[in-house]
Amino acid sequence: MTSQTTAASSLVDDPTVTGAIETIVQSLVDRQRSITGARPGSPELSATLDGFLSRQEAIKGRPAVLPYVGSGLGRGPLVELADGSVKWDLINGIGVHMFGHSDPDLVATALGAALSDTLMQGNLQFNADAIEFAELLLAEAGRSSALKHAFLINTGAMANESALKLCFQKNAPASRVLAFGCGFAGRTTTMAQIGDSPANREGLPLTVPVDYVPFFDPDRADGSIDESVSRLRQYVRRYPRQHAGFVMELVQGEGGFNVAPREFFVPLVEMCREQGIAVWIDEIQTFGRTAEMFYFQQLGLGEYVDVVTIGKLSQVCACLYTESYQPKPGLLSATFIGSTVALQVGRRMIERLRDGGYYGPGGRIAKLHEAFSEHAGRLIERHPEFFGPVSGPSGEPVTAARFHGGVGGLMRLTPFGGEKSRILRAVHALFDEGVIAFYCGQGPHHIRFLPPVGVMEPAHFDEVFEIVERAFGRVISDQ
Ligand SMILES: Cc1ncc(COP(=O)(O)O)c(C=O)c1O
């Protein structure tokens, strides 16, 4: 150590430390060689998995949604479970593990971060990690927007709570919120009210007035745009200057991977701008996964955004905002920003995404979606029996619904008419056969994939779709 270096940096650069990290990572890589594709569990270990699952059931008072307990090791999109089985993980903690499991570079980053003096960083005391993480996000977001500041926090719902507070404080005394029908915003008391799912707010007092604008309906294209614009106009007339913000998921995640063209959003955000309503984009599920790092960039909406929230694959969540939404002291703070490991690994993931050829129309993410669509198209052609007519929430036919969709690393299949019970059966059959997926939508329901786009290759879909075909076949034969 010299007077120009700190003890901490001399520790991180110490060849004994870097050599030890390399040795540990090599040991991991050696173990990963045994993981080459989906495989069943071992009979000897099945009791271990079952034991964990019953303990988990006792803790929560209900069984886990999927019989998943990870062993703690994987290889890219493949994950080993506690019974030694290996599965393709196409849901990744609902969109968190962008580089899949046991990525050697990220494990090395985490080992280095673990040497830091504290596990957690907070708003009073933080290290350079928190500053560098936030600066990276702002540099990316600021390329095409006026987003200038960031508040870091450790869950998506709390990033959204922070966003809502910024909207209320800036636009006080406006007390109403606008949101899309069938949206999702998290599960705090307020976010559960703003999200449009009756089950998620059952028994909760409704304390924030929310006005819902219908999301884009591809069956009615222009008519749908006119309807949403006129609904917004009505709300604005009925409650002048009373809306603090409009929270928008540009792709509805939980709502069913519903997408909309730029022309749908532009008149809505323009009206918000005219009326002094904050445009708050919730990119918690989309961040990093589309053909640009932020989907608002892909849609060319940067000039309109006031507040943007991100989470999941960033590992530490954030609320980004423009200069004019700068809060007064006291509005935003918390004990935790996040863990040092999450800050360093999250930053490394975002840098790899930025520099690794993932974005743009010919980038890795766009190509992965293309490969998914081609496989899905072939499956639909070969198996019309899986893909019957799809119905909406009240049983009405959804004529233009395609059997596969989404955008970038948000992918969906809509077999079995989008009927919830059969979609759930398909999710379980997929799990048994070796693919972890989940569902989304409120009717029609869909099978949802959030693959680890950082490490998933188009060729991986060959084995994944063989499994999908077998699993869907089981749903049909069990009917
Ligand atoms: C669009 C959106 N907003 C908010 C959230 C809430 O994030 P978290 O579960 O980290 O609180 C989610 C989580 O799925 C989400 O998809």
The ligand as a MOL file (V3000), in Angstrom:
LIG
                    3D

  0  0  0     0  0            999 V3000
M  V30 BEGIN CTAB
M  V30 COUNTS 16 16 0 0 0
M  V30 BEGIN ATOM
M  V30 1 C -43.9540 -4.3540 -13.9880 0
M  V30 2 C -43.5860 -4.6890 -12.5710 0
M  V30 3 N -43.6010 -3.7230 -11.6380 0
M  V30 4 C -43.2730 -3.9780 -10.3590 0
M  V30 5 C -42.9250 -5.2340 -9.9500 0
M  V30 6 C -42.5910 -5.5030 -8.4950 0
M  V30 7 O -41.2410 -5.8200 -8.3280 0
M  V30 8 P -40.7890 -6.6270 -7.0250 0
M  V30 9 O -41.4100 -7.9660 -7.0980 0
M  V30 10 O -39.2830 -6.6340 -7.0890 0
M  V30 11 O -41.2820 -5.8340 -5.8390 0
M  V30 12 C -42.9080 -6.2780 -10.8880 0
M  V30 13 C -42.5980 -7.6710 -10.4620 0
M  V30 14 O -42.9210 -8.6380 -11.1060 0
M  V30 15 C -43.2480 -5.9980 -12.2350 0
M  V30 16 O -43.2790 -6.9620 -13.1640 0
M  V30 END ATOM
M  V30 BEGIN BOND
M  V30 1 1 1 2
M  V30 2 1 2 3
M  V30 3 2 2 15
M  V30 4 2 3 4
M  V30 5 1 4 5
M  V30 6 1 5 6
M  V30 7 2 5 12
M  V30 8 1 6 7
M  V30 9 1 7 8
M  V30 10 2 8 9
M  V30 11 1 8 10
M  V30 12 1 8 11
M  V30 13 1 12 13
M  V30 14 1 12 15
M  V30 15 2 13 14
M  V30 16 1 15 16
M  V30 END BOND
M  V30 END CTAB
M  END
